[in-house]
């Protein structure tokens, strides 16, 4: 289930979709409690019922949370929310505008 701009997931307001890959869609959102932007990765609905995929998703979040490097996104948390249709597993990552080699802002 894609999340539309303006949708609220827990304390997070969805601002826009950043991209989508094999493990889910990533959205830029506003953390209304801490007043900062975050990236939220949401598993596809079919994956939420697949124990192996959920295990892989959790392992990915745990692995990234253990790393500390300026070129690797920081993990703020791993959540499951009923706000997303079905048990909605999602992970919160840091988000910042990046610049490409030409100095242009990218997301």
Protein Blocks (a to p, Z undefined) as FASTA:
>chain_A
ZZdehiaehjbccfbdfbdcfkbccdddddfklopadddddddfklmmmmklmmmmmmmm
mmmmmpccfkbccdfbdcddfkbgcjdddddddddddddfkopacZZ
